[in-house]
Amino acid sequence: MQKGIKFRIYPNREQKNLIHRTLGCCRLIYNRGLAMRKEGYENGKKIGYTQTSAMLTELKKQEEFAFLKEADSIALQQSLRDLDRGFVNFFQKRASHPIFKSKHNRFQSYRTINQKDNIRIVGRYIKLPKLGFVKVRQSMEIGKIHHVTIEHTPSGKYFAVLNVDFEPDSRQNNGGMIGIDVGIKEFYSDSNGNTVSNPRYLERSMRKLIREQRRLSRKQKGSQNRDKQRIRVARVHEKITNQRNDFLQKQSTLLVRENQTICIEDLNVKGMLRNHKLARSIASVSWAKFFKMLEYKAVWYGNEICRVPTMYPSSQTCSCCGCQNPLVKNLRIRIWECPECHVVHDRDMNAGINILKKGLQMQYA
């Protein structure tokens, strides 16, 4: 198997300049390739990766584009491959149409491939094409490196994301079965009667975020003070993201360690975000990322993930007798009594039990 590992790197001034020149060159080639494909489409010509790659070769021969030779040639080719992949995803209706890249986008990255061991970690340094040895903070041992993505974040930090070989350790879980009902007030409630509170990292940092954004709005555009304040705002966002990711990683790992079968809802999170009253809360709780973590960890360690259909009325159905109570569609009702068997249910725990039952029914069908 393969997985991505992210290490922070500390390039010197010369290496930073070269990283930014490489980012600019990759952005230029990507935009020229996109313009070439759009023009070809308008003229009825079929333009693919082969034609855009030939365009890159011709550009390097021109004197006015001699600076392209300073950048990593593989990174330039990979930007064209990313463009080609973007069109494939567009035609297969997995993504929107590729757009031109802007230098004003604060998050920038480029990817290069490991050839003849030109990417490797030596002590406290990582060897990268064109950059040489860059200081790195390595937090774990890694396997064979296939390719690396160099990232420059809005907060001004640099990272190397390594795609490496990964052999998951054999891990014995407790063999349990669990149904998960996610929510906003409680992050999730399970079929065993346990609840995990939503940490609300965004809401807890909102006061500081508003204060820093107001300071940013008062700075003069184009000034150094505005750029410094922009970095302060970006670091607040970065801290919120790191806190959320840490929480999601720990919760997903805990569930995978304790259970063999995990049943979850197949939620249309993208559609739910159209509700402007709940969009910020839904985005903050990151259900989609949590489900994605559960799925790839289940693949690593041999667990089973079962997705229950979106329209299954898990909250409205009594887990004891199966009676469906349409009054529970009202989200304000948190505790309700079954009109048939008169059992009192907690809305979320009852949903977790029903999700588990439906998931096992689908699994054994």
KEFIMI-563309 format. One record per residue: residue number from 1; residue in one letter; x, z, y of N, C-alpha, C in turn. Coordinates in steps of 0.1 Angstrom, whole numbers. Layout:
BEGIN
<NUM a <X Z Y> <X Z Y> <X Z Y>>,
...
END
This chain:
BEGIN
<1 m <8 0 -12> <0 0 0> <9 0 12>>,
<2 q <2 -3 24> <9 -3 37> <1 5 47>>,
<3 k <8 11 56> <1 19 67> <10 18 79>>,
<4 g <4 22 90> <11 22 103> <15 36 107>>,
<5 i <27 37 112> <32 50 116> <37 48 131>>,
<6 k <33 58 139> <36 56 153> <46 67 158>>,
<7 f <58 62 163> <68 71 168> <70 68 183>>,
<8 r <73 78 190> <76 76 204> <91 72 206>>,
<9 i <94 63 214> <108 58 217> <111 61 231>>,
<10 y <124 62 234> <129 65 247> <140 55 251>>,
<11 p <135 43 255> <145 33 260> <152 37 273>>,
<12 n <164 32 274> <171 34 287> <166 23 297>>,
<13 r <172 24 309> <166 15 320> <168 0 316>>,
<14 e <179 -4 311> <181 -18 307> <172 -22 296>>,
<15 q <169 -13 286> <160 -16 275> <146 -17 280>>,
<16 k <142 -8 290> <129 -9 296> <126 -22 303>>,
<17 n <136 -27 310> <135 -40 317> <133 -51 307>>,
<18 l <141 -51 296> <140 -61 286> <126 -61 279>>,
<19 i <121 -49 277> <107 -47 271> <97 -54 280>>,
<20 h <98 -51 293> <88 -56 302> <89 -72 304>>,
<21 r <102 -76 303> <104 -91 304> <98 -97 291>>,
<22 t <100 -91 280> <94 -96 267> <79 -96 268>>,
<23 l <73 -85 273> <58 -85 274> <53 -96 283>>,
<24 g <60 -99 294> <57 -109 303> <58 -123 297>>,
<25 c <68 -125 289> <70 -138 282> <59 -140 272>>,
<26 c <56 -130 264> <45 -131 254> <32 -133 260>>,
<27 r <29 -127 272> <17 -129 279> <16 -144 284>>,
<28 l <27 -149 289> <28 -163 294> <25 -172 283>>,
<29 i <31 -171 271> <29 -180 260> <15 -179 255>>,
<30 y <10 -167 254> <-4 -165 249> <-14 -173 258>>,
<31 n <-12 -171 271> <-22 -177 281> <-20 -192 281>>,
<32 r <-8 -197 280> <-6 -212 279> <-12 -218 266>>,
<33 g <-10 -210 255> <-16 -215 243> <-31 -215 244>>,
<34 l <-37 -205 250> <-52 -204 252> <-57 -216 260>>,
<35 a <-50 -218 272> <-53 -229 280> <-52 -243 273>>,
<36 m <-42 -244 265> <-40 -257 257> <-52 -259 248>>,
<37 r <-56 -248 241> <-67 -249 231> <-80 -252 238>>,
<38 k <-82 -246 250> <-95 -248 257> <-95 -263 262>>,
<39 e <-84 -268 267> <-84 -281 272> <-86 -291 261>>,
<40 g <-79 -288 249> <-81 -297 238> <-96 -297 233>>,
<41 y <-102 -286 233> <-116 -285 229> <-125 -294 239>>,
<42 e <-122 -293 252> <-130 -301 261> <-128 -316 260>>,
<43 n <-116 -320 255> <-113 -334 253> <-116 -339 239>>,
<44 g <-121 -330 230> <-125 -334 217> <-113 -334 207>>,
<45 k <-102 -327 211> <-90 -326 202> <-90 -313 195>>,
<46 k <-85 -313 183> <-83 -301 175> <-69 -295 177>>,
<47 i <-68 -284 183> <-56 -277 186> <-55 -264 178>>,
<48 g <-44 -263 170> <-42 -251 162> <-29 -244 165>>,
<49 y <-25 -236 156> <-12 -229 158> <0 -238 158>>,
<50 t <-1 -249 149> <11 -258 149> <13 -265 162>>,
<51 q <3 -269 169> <4 -276 182> <9 -266 193>>,
<52 t <4 -254 193> <9 -244 203> <23 -240 200>>,
<53 s <27 -239 187> <41 -236 184> <50 -247 189>>,
<54 a <46 -259 188> <54 -271 193> <55 -270 208>>,
<55 m <44 -266 214> <44 -264 229> <55 -254 233>>,
<56 l <56 -243 225> <66 -232 228> <80 -238 227>>,
<57 t <82 -246 217> <96 -252 215> <99 -261 227>>,
<58 e <90 -269 232> <92 -277 243> <95 -269 256>>,
<59 l <88 -258 258> <90 -250 270> <104 -245 270>>,
<60 k <109 -240 259> <122 -234 259> <133 -244 263>>,
<61 k <130 -257 261> <140 -268 264> <140 -270 280>>,
<62 q <130 -266 287> <129 -269 301> <137 -258 309>>,
<63 e <143 -263 319> <152 -254 327> <144 -243 334>>,
<64 e <132 -246 339> <124 -236 346> <119 -225 337>>,
<65 f <119 -227 324> <115 -217 314> <126 -212 306>>,
<66 a <138 -212 311> <150 -208 304> <150 -193 301>>,
<67 f <142 -185 309> <141 -171 307> <134 -167 294>>,
<68 l <127 -177 288> <121 -174 275> <131 -171 264>>,
<69 k <143 -177 266> <154 -174 256> <159 -160 255>>,
<70 e <156 -152 266> <160 -138 267> <151 -130 258>>,
<71 a <139 -134 256> <129 -126 248> <131 -128 233>>,
<72 d <126 -119 225> <126 -120 211> <118 -132 207>>,
<73 s <124 -142 200> <117 -155 197> <106 -152 187>>,
<74 i <107 -142 178> <97 -139 168> <85 -133 175>>,
<75 a <87 -125 186> <76 -119 193> <68 -130 200>>,
<76 l <74 -140 205> <67 -151 211> <59 -159 201>>,
<77 q <64 -161 189> <56 -168 179> <44 -159 175>>,
<78 q <47 -146 174> <36 -137 170> <24 -137 180>>,
<79 s <27 -138 193> <17 -139 203> <8 -151 200>>,
<80 l <14 -162 196> <6 -174 192> <-2 -172 180>>,
<81 r <4 -165 170> <-4 -161 158> <-16 -152 161>>,
<82 d <-14 -143 170> <-25 -134 175> <-36 -142 181>>,
<83 l <-32 -152 189> <-42 -161 195> <-50 -169 184>>,
<84 d <-43 -174 174> <-49 -181 163> <-58 -172 155>>,
<85 r <-54 -159 153> <-63 -150 146> <-75 -146 155>>,
<86 g <-73 -146 168> <-85 -144 176> <-95 -154 175>>,
<87 f <-91 -167 174> <-101 -178 173> <-107 -177 159>>,
<88 v <-100 -174 149> <-105 -173 135> <-116 -162 135>>,
<89 n <-114 -150 141> <-124 -140 142> <-136 -144 150>>,
<90 f <-133 -152 161> <-144 -157 169> <-153 -166 161>>,
<91 f <-148 -176 154> <-156 -185 147> <-163 -179 135>>,
<92 q <-157 -168 130> <-164 -161 119> <-173 -150 124>>,
<93 k <-175 -150 138> <-184 -140 144> <-181 -126 142>>,
<94 r <-168 -123 142> <-163 -109 141> <-158 -104 154>>,
<95 a <-157 -113 164> <-151 -109 177> <-156 -119 188>>,
<96 s <-154 -115 200> <-158 -124 211> <-147 -135 213>>,
<97 h <-149 -144 222> <-140 -155 225> <-127 -149 231>>,
<98 p <-115 -154 227> <-103 -149 233> <-103 -151 248>>,
<99 i <-97 -142 256> <-96 -143 270> <-82 -143 275>>,
<100 f <-79 -147 287> <-66 -147 292> <-61 -133 294>>,
<101 k <-48 -130 292> <-42 -117 294> <-38 -115 308>>,
<102 s <-39 -103 313> <-35 -101 327> <-23 -91 328>>,
<103 k <-14 -93 337> <-4 -83 339> <-8 -70 345>>,
<104 h <-21 -70 350> <-26 -57 355> <-32 -48 345>>,
<105 n <-33 -53 332> <-38 -45 321> <-27 -35 319>>,
<106 r <-30 -22 320> <-19 -12 319> <-14 -10 305>>,
<107 f <-22 -13 295> <-17 -12 281> <-12 -26 277>>,
<108 q <1 -26 273> <8 -39 269> <15 -37 256>>,
<109 s <16 -47 248> <23 -46 235> <28 -59 230>>,
<110 y <38 -59 222> <42 -72 215> <47 -68 201>>,
<111 r <46 -77 192> <49 -75 178> <61 -84 173>>,
<112 t <70 -78 165> <81 -86 159> <82 -82 145>>,
<113 i <88 -91 137> <89 -89 122> <103 -85 118>>,
<114 n <104 -77 108> <117 -73 102> <122 -84 94>>,
<115 q <133 -90 98> <140 -101 90> <155 -97 88>>,
<116 k <159 -97 76> <173 -93 73> <177 -79 78>>,
<117 d <167 -70 77> <169 -56 80> <173 -55 95>>,
<118 n <168 -63 104> <171 -62 118> <163 -51 125>>,
<119 i <154 -45 117> <146 -33 122> <148 -22 112>>,
<120 r <155 -11 116> <158 0 108> <160 12 116>>,
<121 i <159 24 110> <161 37 116> <175 42 112>>,
<122 v <183 45 121> <196 50 118> <198 63 126>>,
<123 g <197 74 119> <198 87 125> <187 90 135>>,
<124 r <190 92 148> <180 94 158> <177 82 166>>,
<125 y <180 70 161> <178 57 168> <171 47 159>>,
<126 i <164 38 165> <158 27 158> <164 14 163>>,
<127 k <168 6 154> <174 -7 157> <162 -17 159>>,
<128 l <162 -23 170> <151 -33 173> <157 -46 178>>,
<129 p <151 -58 175> <157 -71 179> <158 -71 194>>,
<130 k <169 -76 199> <173 -78 213> <175 -65 220>>,
<131 l <168 -54 217> <169 -42 224> <181 -33 219>>,
<132 g <185 -36 206> <196 -28 201> <191 -14 196>>,
<133 f <199 -4 197> <195 10 192> <188 17 204>>,
<134 v <176 21 200> <167 29 210> <165 43 204>>,
<135 k <166 53 212> <163 66 208> <149 68 204>>,
<136 v <146 74 192> <133 76 187> <131 90 182>>,
<137 r <118 95 183> <115 108 178> <107 105 165>>,
<138 q <115 107 154> <109 104 140> <103 117 135>>,
<139 s <90 116 131> <83 128 127> <81 129 112>>,
<140 m <84 118 105> <83 118 90> <92 107 84>>,
<141 e <94 108 71> <102 98 64> <93 86 62>>,
<142 i <99 74 61> <91 62 60> <97 53 49>>,
<143 g <89 43 45> <94 34 35> <99 21 41>>,
<144 k <99 10 34> <103 -3 39> <95 -7 51>>,
<145 i <102 -12 62> <95 -16 74> <92 -31 73>>,
<146 h <80 -35 75> <76 -49 75> <76 -55 89>>,
<147 h <70 -49 99> <70 -53 112> <68 -41 122>>,
<148 v <70 -43 134> <69 -32 144> <62 -38 156>>,
<149 t <54 -29 162> <47 -32 175> <52 -23 186>>,
<150 i <57 -28 196> <62 -21 207> <51 -19 218>>,
<151 e <47 -7 221> <36 -4 230> <41 2 243>>,
<152 h <36 -2 254> <37 5 267> <24 10 272>>,
<153 t <22 23 272> <9 28 275> <6 30 290>>,
<154 p <-6 32 294> <-9 34 309> <-2 46 315>>,
<155 s <1 56 306> <8 68 311> <23 66 313>>,
<156 g <28 54 310> <42 51 312> <51 54 300>>,
<157 k <45 57 288> <53 60 276> <55 48 268>>,
<158 y <65 49 259> <68 37 250> <67 42 236>>,
<159 f <61 34 227> <59 38 213> <63 26 204>>,
<160 a <67 29 192> <70 19 182> <60 22 170>>,
<161 v <52 12 167> <42 14 156> <48 6 145>>,
<162 l <52 13 134> <58 6 123> <48 4 111>>,
<163 n <48 -8 106> <40 -11 94> <50 -10 82>>,
<164 v <47 0 74> <57 4 63> <49 4 50>>,
<165 d <58 3 39> <52 5 26> <49 20 24>>,
<166 f <38 22 17> <33 36 15> <28 38 1>>,
<167 e <33 48 -6> <28 52 -19> <21 65 -18>>,
<168 p <7 66 -18> <0 78 -17> <3 88 -28>>,
<169 d <5 100 -25> <8 110 -35> <-5 113 -43>>,
<170 s <-4 115 -56> <-16 118 -64> <-21 131 -60>>,
<171 r <-34 132 -56> <-40 144 -50> <-53 147 -58>>,
<172 q <-53 159 -64> <-65 163 -71> <-75 170 -61>>,
<173 n <-87 165 -60> <-97 172 -52> <-106 181 -61>>,
<174 n <-115 188 -54> <-123 198 -61> <-135 191 -69>>,
<175 g <-136 178 -68> <-146 171 -75> <-160 172 -70>>,
<176 g <-161 177 -57> <-175 179 -52> <-181 166 -47>>,
<177 m <-194 168 -44> <-202 157 -39> <-209 162 -26>>,
<178 i <-209 154 -15> <-213 159 -3> <-220 148 5>>,
<179 g <-231 152 13> <-237 143 22> <-235 147 36>>,
<180 i <-231 137 45> <-227 141 59> <-237 135 68>>,
<181 d <-243 143 77> <-252 139 88> <-245 142 101>>,
<182 v <-241 131 108> <-233 133 120> <-243 135 132>>,
<183 g <-239 142 142> <-247 144 154> <-239 146 166>>,
<184 i <-245 149 177> <-239 151 190> <-236 166 193>>,
<185 k <-247 174 191> <-245 188 193> <-235 194 183>>,
<186 e <-238 191 170> <-229 195 159> <-223 182 155>>,
<187 f <-209 183 153> <-202 170 149> <-208 165 136>>,
<188 y <-210 174 126> <-217 170 114> <-222 182 107>>,
<189 s <-233 180 100> <-239 190 91> <-239 184 77>>,
<190 d <-235 192 67> <-234 186 53> <-245 192 44>>,
<191 s <-245 186 32> <-256 190 23> <-253 204 17>>,
<192 n <-241 210 19> <-238 223 14> <-242 234 24>>,
<193 g <-248 230 35> <-253 240 45> <-242 243 56>>,
<194 n <-231 236 56> <-221 239 66> <-222 230 78>>,
<195 t <-218 235 89> <-219 227 102> <-205 228 108>>,
<196 v <-201 217 115> <-189 217 123> <-192 213 137>>,
<197 s <-189 222 146> <-193 220 160> <-185 208 166>>,
<198 n <-192 202 176> <-185 191 183> <-176 198 194>>,
<199 p <-163 195 193> <-154 201 202> <-155 197 217>>,
<200 r <-161 185 220> <-164 181 233> <-152 181 242>>,
<201 y <-142 174 237> <-129 174 245> <-131 167 259>>,
<202 l <-139 156 259> <-141 149 271> <-148 158 281>>,
<203 e <-159 164 277> <-167 173 286> <-158 184 291>>,
<204 r <-150 190 283> <-142 201 287> <-131 197 297>>,
<205 s <-127 185 297> <-117 180 306> <-123 172 318>>,
<206 m <-136 171 318> <-142 163 328> <-139 168 342>>,
<207 r <-139 181 345> <-137 186 358> <-123 182 363>>,
<208 k <-113 183 355> <-99 179 358> <-99 164 360>>,
<209 l <-105 156 352> <-105 142 352> <-112 137 365>>,
<210 i <-123 143 369> <-129 139 382> <-120 142 394>>,
<211 r <-114 154 393> <-105 157 404> <-94 147 406>>,
<212 e <-87 143 395> <-76 134 395> <-81 120 399>>,
<213 q <-93 116 395> <-98 103 399> <-101 102 413>>,
<214 r <-106 113 419> <-109 113 433> <-96 112 441>>,
<215 r <-86 119 437> <-73 118 444> <-68 104 443>>,
<216 l <-70 97 432> <-66 83 430> <-73 74 440>>,
<217 s <-86 76 442> <-94 68 450> <-90 69 465>>,
<218 r <-83 80 469> <-79 82 483> <-66 76 486>>,
<219 k <-58 72 475> <-45 67 478> <-46 52 482>>,
<220 q <-36 48 490> <-36 34 495> <-32 25 484>>,
<221 k <-39 14 483> <-36 4 473> <-23 -2 475>>,
<222 g <-15 -3 464> <-2 -9 464> <9 1 467>>,
<223 s <6 14 470> <16 24 474> <21 30 461>>,
<224 q <33 36 463> <39 43 452> <31 56 448>>,
<225 n <26 62 458> <18 74 456> <5 71 447>>,
<226 r <0 59 449> <-12 55 441> <-8 53 427>>,
<227 d <4 47 425> <9 44 411> <12 58 404>>,
<228 k <18 67 411> <20 80 405> <7 87 401>>,
<229 q <-3 86 410> <-16 93 407> <-23 86 396>>,
<230 r <-21 72 395> <-27 65 383> <-21 70 370>>,
<231 i <-9 73 370> <-2 78 358> <-8 92 354>>,
<232 r <-11 100 365> <-17 114 362> <-30 112 356>>,
<233 v <-38 103 361> <-52 100 355> <-50 96 341>>,
<234 a <-41 87 338> <-39 81 325> <-35 92 315>>,
<235 r <-27 102 320> <-23 112 311> <-34 122 307>>,
<236 v <-44 124 316> <-55 132 313> <-63 124 302>>,
<237 h <-65 111 303> <-72 104 293> <-64 104 280>>,
<238 e <-51 103 281> <-43 103 269> <-44 116 261>>,
<239 k <-44 127 269> <-46 141 262> <-59 142 255>>,
<240 i <-70 137 261> <-83 137 255> <-83 129 242>>,
<241 t <-77 118 242> <-76 109 231> <-68 116 219>>,
<242 n <-57 122 223> <-49 128 213> <-56 140 206>>,
<243 q <-63 148 215> <-71 159 209> <-82 155 200>>,
<244 r <-89 144 204> <-99 139 195> <-94 133 182>>,
<245 n <-83 126 183> <-77 120 170> <-72 131 161>>,
<246 d <-66 141 166> <-61 152 158> <-73 159 151>>,
<247 f <-84 161 158> <-96 167 152> <-102 159 141>>,
<248 l <-103 146 144> <-109 137 134> <-100 136 121>>,
<249 q <-87 135 123> <-78 135 112> <-79 147 103>>,
<250 k <-80 159 109> <-81 171 101> <-94 172 94>>,
<251 q <-105 168 100> <-118 169 94> <-119 159 82>>,
<252 s <-114 147 85> <-115 137 74> <-107 140 62>>,
<253 t <-95 146 65> <-86 150 54> <-92 161 46>>,
<254 l <-98 171 53> <-105 182 46> <-116 178 37>>,
<255 l <-124 168 41> <-135 163 33> <-130 156 21>>,
<256 v <-119 148 23> <-114 140 12> <-107 149 1>>,
<257 r <-101 160 6> <-94 169 -3> <-104 177 -12>>,
<258 e <-116 180 -6> <-126 189 -13> <-136 181 -21>>,
<259 n <-138 168 -19> <-149 161 -25> <-145 148 -31>>,
<260 q <-151 144 -42> <-148 132 -48> <-158 121 -43>>,
<261 t <-170 125 -41> <-180 115 -36> <-185 120 -22>>,
<262 i <-184 111 -12> <-188 114 2> <-199 104 6>>,
<263 c <-211 108 9> <-221 100 13> <-223 101 28>>,
<264 i <-223 90 35> <-225 89 50> <-235 79 53>>,
<265 e <-240 80 66> <-249 70 71> <-242 57 76>>,
<266 d <-249 46 73> <-243 33 78> <-249 31 92>>,
<267 l <-243 38 102> <-248 37 116> <-244 25 123>>,
<268 n <-252 19 131> <-249 8 140> <-245 15 154>>,
<269 v <-232 20 154> <-228 27 166> <-227 18 178>>,
<270 k <-223 6 176> <-223 -4 187> <-236 -5 194>>,
<271 g <-247 -6 185> <-260 -7 191> <-265 5 197>>,
<272 m <-261 17 192> <-265 30 197> <-259 32 211>>,
<273 l <-247 26 214> <-241 27 227> <-249 20 238>>,
<274 r <-258 12 235> <-266 6 245> <-276 15 252>>,
<275 n <-278 27 245> <-287 37 252> <-278 44 263>>,
<276 h <-281 41 275> <-273 45 286> <-274 60 288>>,
<277 k <-284 67 283> <-285 81 284> <-276 89 274>>,
<278 l <-273 83 263> <-265 89 253> <-251 82 250>>,
<279 a <-249 72 258> <-237 63 255> <-224 71 256>>,
<280 r <-222 79 267> <-210 87 268> <-208 97 258>>,
<281 s <-219 104 254> <-218 114 243> <-215 108 230>>,
<282 i <-221 96 227> <-218 90 214> <-204 85 214>>,
<283 a <-199 79 225> <-185 74 225> <-175 85 224>>,
<284 s <-179 97 230> <-169 108 230> <-168 114 216>>,
<285 v <-179 114 208> <-178 120 195> <-171 111 184>>,
<286 s <-170 98 187> <-162 89 178> <-167 89 164>>,
<287 w <-179 86 161> <-184 85 147> <-177 74 140>>,
<288 a <-176 62 146> <-171 50 139> <-156 53 135>>,
<289 k <-148 59 143> <-135 62 140> <-134 72 128>>,
<290 f <-143 82 129> <-143 92 118> <-147 85 105>>,
<291 f <-157 77 104> <-160 70 92> <-149 61 87>>,
<292 k <-142 54 96> <-131 46 92> <-120 54 86>>,
<293 m <-117 66 92> <-107 74 86> <-111 79 72>>,
<294 l <-123 82 70> <-128 86 56> <-126 75 46>>,
<295 e <-129 63 51> <-128 51 42> <-114 48 37>>,
<296 y <-105 48 47> <-91 44 43> <-84 55 35>>,
<297 k <-88 68 38> <-82 79 30> <-88 79 16>>,
<298 a <-101 75 15> <-107 74 2> <-100 64 -7>>,
<299 v <-96 53 -1> <-89 42 -8> <-75 48 -12>>,
<300 w <-68 55 -4> <-55 61 -7> <-56 70 -19>>,
<301 y <-66 79 -19> <-66 90 -29> <-77 88 -40>>,
<302 g <-84 77 -40> <-93 74 -51> <-107 81 -50>>,
<303 n <-111 84 -38> <-124 90 -36> <-134 79 -35>>,
<304 e <-147 82 -35> <-158 73 -34> <-166 75 -21>>,
<305 i <-168 65 -13> <-176 66 -1> <-188 57 -3>>,
<306 c <-200 63 -1> <-212 56 -2> <-219 56 11>>,
<307 r <-223 44 16> <-230 43 29> <-245 41 26>>,
<308 v <-253 51 32> <-267 50 31> <-273 41 42>>,
<309 p <-283 33 39> <-288 23 49> <-292 30 62>>,
<310 t <-291 23 73> <-293 28 86> <-308 33 87>>,
<311 m <-317 25 82> <-332 28 84> <-337 39 74>>,
<312 y <-329 44 66> <-334 54 57> <-338 67 65>>,
<313 p <-350 72 64> <-355 83 72> <-350 97 66>>,
<314 s <-337 99 67> <-331 111 62> <-336 124 69>>,
<315 s <-338 123 82> <-342 135 89> <-357 138 88>>,
<316 q <-365 128 85> <-380 129 84> <-385 133 70>>,
<317 t <-376 131 60> <-381 133 46> <-377 147 42>>,
<318 c <-387 154 35> <-385 167 30> <-376 166 17>>,
<319 s <-365 174 17> <-355 173 6> <-361 180 -6>>,
<320 c <-372 187 -5> <-377 194 -17> <-388 186 -24>>,
<321 c <-398 180 -16> <-409 173 -23> <-409 158 -19>>,
<322 g <-401 154 -10> <-401 140 -6> <-411 135 4>>,
<323 c <-419 145 9> <-429 141 19> <-422 137 32>>,
<324 q <-427 126 38> <-422 121 51> <-430 125 62>>,
<325 n <-424 132 72> <-431 137 84> <-427 129 96>>,
<326 p <-436 120 101> <-432 111 112> <-430 119 125>>,
<327 l <-435 131 126> <-434 139 138> <-419 142 141>>,
<328 v <-411 142 131> <-397 146 132> <-389 135 139>>,
<329 k <-395 124 142> <-388 113 150> <-384 118 163>>,
<330 n <-391 128 168> <-387 134 181> <-374 142 179>>,
<331 l <-364 138 187> <-351 144 185> <-350 159 189>>,
<332 r <-360 163 197> <-360 177 202> <-364 187 191>>,
<333 i <-371 182 180> <-375 191 169> <-362 193 160>>,
<334 r <-357 205 160> <-345 208 152> <-349 216 140>>,
<335 i <-360 223 140> <-365 230 128> <-379 226 126>>,
<336 w <-383 223 113> <-397 218 111> <-401 223 97>>,
<337 e <-414 224 95> <-420 228 83> <-427 217 76>>,
<338 c <-424 215 63> <-430 204 55> <-445 207 54>>,
<339 p <-453 197 57> <-468 198 56> <-473 199 42>>,
<340 e <-465 195 32> <-469 195 18> <-465 208 11>>,
<341 c <-452 211 11> <-447 222 3> <-444 234 12>>,
<342 h <-445 233 25> <-444 243 35> <-430 250 35>>,
<343 v <-420 242 31> <-406 247 32> <-401 244 46>>,
<344 v <-394 254 52> <-389 252 66> <-375 246 65>>,
<345 h <-373 235 72> <-360 228 72> <-353 228 85>>,
<346 d <-340 230 84> <-331 226 95> <-329 211 95>>,
<347 r <-332 205 107> <-332 190 107> <-319 184 101>>,
<348 d <-307 189 106> <-295 182 102> <-291 185 88>>,
<349 m <-293 198 83> <-289 201 69> <-298 194 60>>,
<350 n <-311 193 63> <-321 185 55> <-316 171 54>>,
<351 a <-312 165 65> <-307 151 65> <-295 149 56>>,
<352 g <-286 159 56> <-274 159 48> <-277 159 33>>,
<353 i <-287 167 29> <-291 167 15> <-298 154 11>>,
<354 n <-306 148 20> <-312 135 17> <-302 124 16>>,
<355 i <-292 124 25> <-282 114 24> <-274 115 11>>,
<356 l <-271 127 7> <-264 128 -6> <-273 123 -18>>,
<357 k <-286 127 -18> <-295 122 -29> <-296 107 -29>>,
<358 k <-298 101 -17> <-299 86 -16> <-286 79 -20>>,
<359 g <-274 85 -16> <-261 79 -19> <-259 80 -34>>,
<360 l <-262 91 -41> <-260 91 -55> <-270 82 -62>>,
<361 q <-282 81 -57> <-292 71 -63> <-287 57 -62>>,
<362 m <-281 53 -51> <-275 40 -49> <-263 38 -58>>,
<363 q <-255 49 -60> <-243 48 -68> <-246 45 -83>>,
<364 y <-256 52 -88> <-260 51 -102> <-270 40 -105>>,
<365 a <-275 33 -94> <-284 23 -97> <-278 11 -104>>,
END
